[in-house]
Amino acid sequence: MSKITLIPIGIIHSPFKSRNDAPIQPHFAKDICGTIELNPKFTPALKDLDGFSHITLIYHFHKSEGYKLEVKPFLDNHLRGLFATRSPNRPNPLGLSVVRLDKIESNILYIRDIDALDGTPLLDIKPFIPEFTNREEIRLGWINGKIKKRLNHEKI
Amino acid sequence: MSKITLIPIGIIHSPFKSRNDAPIQPHFAKDICGTIELNPKFTPALKDLDGFSHITLIYHFHKSEGYKLEVKPFLDNHLRGLFATRSPNRPNPLGLSVVRLDKIESNILYIRDIDALDGTPLLDIKPFIPEFTNREEIRLGWINGKIKKRLNHEKI
C-alpha cells in the first residue's frame, strides 16, 4: 500500500505548551480558547464556515514518537487496544477534535474547547454535523462512566 | 512547514465502486454494510474496541484529484468555501466517517453506515465518543435543513 504525503494548512495555537499540560480528553478542554492561523492562501476556503457553531479539526500529533499496540489510557488502569483509545502515539499520528468556532477574522479562526498542543500542524477543517444525536443508542466500551467520574473528581 | 507521511493500516470494503455510486453524506449511507480489512500486524490494537457501538474512521480520499477553494456542494446551488463542505477534493484529502461496529473477527471489522468507496485506504480507527450531544446548541450554517429535505426528497 502506497504512502500518503500531507502538508499542514495552518498551525493551532493553544495554552498547552507540552503534553503534560494538555487535557487528556476534549471534555476537559471545555472553554479553553485558542486560535488557528491558516496559511493565507487558503483564506477563500473559509467562506460560509462562520455559519457553523462547531468545526472538526484533523491535525498531526507532531510530538508523537512511535506506538505500542496496547496502551494504558490515563482514564484507566488496564492495558487497552490502541485503536480503542485516543492515545496520540498511533501508526498514523492523526488527532481529531470538535471545537466551537467563535469568529473568523481573515485567516485567523478563534476557537474554544481546544485540546491540542500549541504549535500543532493542522491538516483539515470540516464543518461539524452531529451524527447519531438522539437517534441511536451509543455504547462506550471501557470508557463508559469514566469521563463523568473524572469530571466529578471521583476515583476511577 | 514540513511534510507528513502516512501509511494505510488497512482497506475499507464497501458496495460503492465509483464516486458516482457513493452517498453524498453519511446520512444517506444508513444501514450500508461494509468491512475493514486491517493489516494483520495491527490486530492486537483492536482489543476492547468491540465494546464500542460506533467507531470513527479517518481515511484517504484516494480518488481525489486536486481541489478548488470554493465548491458547489451536491446539497446546494451556491459556491461554498471548501472548508465549509465535506468535498473529497481538499488540500489534504482526508475523509472522516462515524460507522456502526457490528463485530470483529480477527483482523476483519464488520461495519454499517459506511459511505466510503470500496478500496479506500484506512489511516486510523478511534472509538466514537459523542461530543456536545444534548449539551449545546449546534448551528449548521448553509447545510441547515438541507439534509432533512433531501432525505424527504424535497426540492432544495
Interface residues (C-beta under 8 A of the other chain):
Chain A: M1 S2 K3 I4 T5 L6 I7 P8 I9 I11 Q25 P26 H27 F42 P44 A45 L46 K47 D48 L49 D50 G51 F52 S53 H54 I55 T56 I58 H60 L69 E70 L79 R80 G81 L82 F83 A84 T85 R86 R90 P91 N92 L94 L96 V98 R100 P121 L123 D124 I125 K126 P127 F128 I129 P130 E131 F132 T133 N134 E136 E137 I138 R139 L140 G141 W142 I143 N144 I147
Chain B: M1 S2 K3 I4 T5 L6 I7 P8 I9 I11 Q25 P26 H27 F42 P44 A45 L46 K47 D48 L49 D50 G51 F52 S53 H54 I55 T56 I58 H60 L69 E70 L79 R80 G81 L82 F83 A84 T85 R86 R90 P91 N92 L94 L96 V98 R100 P121 L123 D124 I125 K126 P127 F128 I129 P130 E131 F132 T133 N134 E136 E137 I138 R139 L140 G141 W142 I143 N144 I147
